[in-house]
């Protein structure tokens, strides 16, 4: 093994290495990357849920479907007749008792845009207490088809 060792001369000062050595920088960055990759999944805790797929489909009107309307003044209409919440619950329960062939009714709520959510919530609660499994909202399509 031979080694060439030169003696430093005074005029060699102009030939000093002025470039930055990036190897330690790359090593530190790789170590930090590994640390972040290992710690981020531990820190971020999400609840695993299956989110529903959404697609805009046209609602098919079936004879067993129930349409309930709620107007701006929070009046509730069942089959276009005004009812209160207790009467609504009784009528929904009667419809659930009259189920034949395992075809359960769906409730479609038509609520005015300006009605408070509390009135719609009372209708949803009445549906839930009556055993209705499917509740939907009837809306107008957005202008422009979006």
C-alpha positions as CSV (number, residue, x, y, z in Angstrom):
1,X,0.0,0.0,0.0
2,X,1.4,3.2,-1.1
3,X,0.3,6.6,0.0
4,X,1.2,9.9,-1.6
5,X,1.5,12.6,1.1
6,X,2.4,16.0,-0.2
7,X,3.6,18.8,1.9
8,X,1.4,21.8,2.0
9,X,2.9,24.8,0.3
10,X,2.0,28.4,0.8
11,X,0.5,28.7,-2.6
12,X,-1.8,25.7,-2.0
13,X,-4.1,27.8,0.2
14,X,-5.9,29.0,-2.9
15,X,-6.9,25.4,-3.7
16,X,-8.8,24.7,-0.5
17,X,-12.0,22.7,-0.8
18,X,-14.8,25.3,-0.4
19,X,-17.7,22.9,-1.3
20,X,-20.2,21.9,1.4
21,X,-20.1,18.3,2.3
22,X,-23.7,17.1,2.0
23,X,-23.3,13.6,3.2
24,X,-23.9,14.3,6.9
25,X,-26.9,16.5,5.9
26,X,-28.4,13.6,3.9
27,X,-27.8,11.2,6.7
28,X,-29.5,13.4,9.2
29,X,-32.5,14.0,6.9
30,X,-32.9,10.2,6.3
31,X,-32.9,9.6,10.1
32,X,-35.5,12.3,10.6
33,X,-37.6,10.8,7.8
34,X,-37.5,7.3,9.4
35,X,-38.4,8.8,12.8
36,X,-41.4,10.7,11.3
37,X,-42.6,7.7,9.4
38,X,-42.6,5.6,12.6
39,X,-44.1,8.2,14.9
40,X,-46.9,9.7,12.8
41,X,-49.1,6.6,12.7
42,X,-48.9,6.4,16.4
43,X,-49.8,10.0,17.0
44,X,-52.7,10.2,14.5
45,X,-55.5,8.1,15.8
46,X,-58.5,7.8,13.5
47,X,-61.6,5.7,14.1
48,X,-61.9,3.2,11.3
49,X,-65.3,3.6,9.7
50,X,-66.7,2.6,6.4
51,X,-67.9,5.8,4.8
52,X,-71.0,5.5,2.6
53,X,-70.7,5.9,-1.2
54,X,-72.7,8.8,-2.5
55,X,-74.2,9.0,-5.9
56,X,-77.1,11.1,-7.0
57,X,-79.9,8.8,-8.0
58,X,-83.5,9.5,-8.8
59,X,-85.9,8.5,-6.1
60,X,-88.4,5.9,-7.2
61,X,-91.8,6.6,-5.8
62,X,-93.3,3.5,-4.3
63,X,-96.9,3.1,-3.0
64,X,-95.6,2.2,0.5
65,X,-93.5,5.4,0.8
66,X,-94.7,8.1,3.2
67,X,-94.2,11.7,2.3
68,X,-94.2,14.1,5.3
69,X,-94.0,17.9,4.7
70,X,-92.8,20.6,7.1
71,X,-93.7,24.1,6.2
72,X,-92.0,27.4,7.2
73,X,-94.2,27.8,10.2
74,X,-93.1,24.3,11.5
75,X,-96.5,22.7,10.7
76,X,-96.3,19.0,9.9
77,X,-98.4,17.4,7.1
78,X,-99.0,13.7,6.8
79,X,-100.7,12.8,3.5
80,X,-101.3,16.5,2.9
81,X,-103.2,16.8,6.2
82,X,-101.9,18.8,9.1
83,X,-101.0,16.7,12.2
84,X,-99.2,17.2,15.4
85,X,-96.2,15.1,16.5
86,X,-98.1,12.6,18.6
87,X,-100.6,11.9,15.8
88,X,-97.7,11.6,13.4
89,X,-96.1,9.0,15.5
90,X,-99.4,7.1,15.9
91,X,-99.9,7.1,12.1
92,X,-96.4,6.0,11.4
93,X,-96.8,3.1,14.0
94,X,-100.0,2.1,12.2
95,X,-98.2,2.0,8.9
96,X,-95.4,-0.1,10.4
97,X,-98.0,-2.6,11.8
98,X,-99.6,-2.9,8.4
99,X,-96.3,-4.1,6.8
100,X,-96.9,-7.0,4.4
101,X,-94.4,-9.2,2.5
102,X,-91.5,-7.6,4.4
103,X,-91.7,-4.3,2.4
104,X,-91.1,-1.6,4.9
105,X,-92.1,2.0,4.2
106,X,-89.6,4.8,3.6
107,X,-90.3,8.3,4.9
108,X,-89.5,11.2,2.6
109,X,-89.4,14.5,4.3
110,X,-90.1,17.7,2.3
111,X,-89.0,20.6,4.5
112,X,-89.1,24.2,3.7
113,X,-85.7,25.9,3.3
114,X,-86.4,28.4,6.0
115,X,-87.7,26.0,8.6
116,X,-85.7,25.4,11.8
117,X,-84.0,22.1,12.1
118,X,-85.8,21.4,15.4
119,X,-89.1,20.9,13.6
120,X,-87.4,18.4,11.2
121,X,-85.7,16.8,14.1
122,X,-89.1,16.1,15.7
123,X,-90.3,14.4,12.6
124,X,-87.1,12.3,12.5
125,X,-87.5,11.3,16.1
126,X,-91.1,10.3,15.5
127,X,-89.9,8.1,12.6
128,X,-87.2,6.6,14.8
129,X,-89.6,5.8,17.7
130,X,-92.1,4.3,15.2
131,X,-89.5,1.9,13.9
132,X,-89.0,3.5,10.5
133,X,-85.6,2.4,9.1
134,X,-85.2,4.7,6.1
135,X,-85.7,8.4,6.2
136,X,-84.7,10.7,3.3
137,X,-85.0,14.3,2.3
138,X,-86.6,15.5,-0.9
139,X,-84.7,18.5,-2.4
140,X,-84.5,20.4,-5.6
141,X,-81.6,19.9,-7.9
142,X,-78.9,22.5,-7.9
143,X,-79.0,24.9,-10.9
144,X,-76.4,24.0,-13.4
145,X,-76.5,20.3,-12.6
146,X,-73.7,20.3,-10.1
